[in-house]
Amino acid sequence: MTIADALLQFALVAALLTLVPGMDTVLVLRTAISRGHAPAFATAAGICTGTAAWGLAAAIGASALLAASETAFTVLKLAGAGYMAWLGFSMLVKSLRPGPAQAAVQPDAASGAARSDWLTGLTTSLLNPKVGVFYMAMIPQFMPADAPALLMGTLLPLVHNAEAMLWFAAIILATHHARRWLQSPRAGKVTDRIAGVVLIGFAARIATTKA
């Protein structure tokens, strides 16, 4: 298998994974609806940064710890579940408060807000053990015998991230056209409640995942 063949075959697998709705899609969609396309793209960039980090970790063997150590997997699993549950409960609490579900971001706080959105996406990705397990399982399958592990650990996540950003961009831009209606106080609260329940559901799934 050549590097080109490996990248092409991995692209097909990663595309299927990208199109399956998950917590990343929910998080980007909710951000696009409540905050707009710029914060949503910042969140998506954070998610992709985390994906790249998992790919590099898998290439150098660090993510093998998740399979070799039940304790390490459990700690990461519970941390990820706790973070997802916290996000979900935060959305539910905001949706129950009187007034608009989400206040507008002030212009002078835009830079800090972008960093916060990026960190939210990054944390979501890094605390998701399923991403680490996926790369740990997939990278060896698409590793040509003569290819440096670090190179493949960089290229494969880049392929995945390119597909993910195209998917996120489609979601964000589609949402942008309906944002005026979706940003109404009533729709905003409904969106937060749905997203909150879904994220809590993902937290429960992560907490019950076995190594």
Number of C-alpha atoms within 10 A of each C-alpha: 12 13 18 10 12 17 21 15 13 19 19 14 13 20 17 10 15 20 13 8 9 13 19 20 19 16 23 25 24 22 23 26 23 24 17 20 22 16 23 28 22 23 29 30 22 25 29 24 22 25 24 24 19 26 30 24 19 26 24 13 12 14 24 17 16 21 15 11 11 12 13 14 22 19 15 18 25 20 18 24 26 18 20 26 21 16 20 24 19 14 23 22 14 18 23 14 10 9 12 17 24 16 9 10 12 9 8 8 9 13 11 10 17 18 15 16 24 23 19 19 25 22 18 22 25 21 22 24 24 18 17 27 19 16 24 24 15 17 21 15 12 20 21 17 11 9 13 11 19 14 13 23 23 17 17 26 26 19 18 23 23 14 20 24 17 12 16 24 17 12 17 25 15 14 18 16 10 11 20 11 13 19 20 14 17 14 18 22 26 17 22 26 21 18 23 27 18 19 26 23 17 19 26 16 13 23 18 13 14 10 16
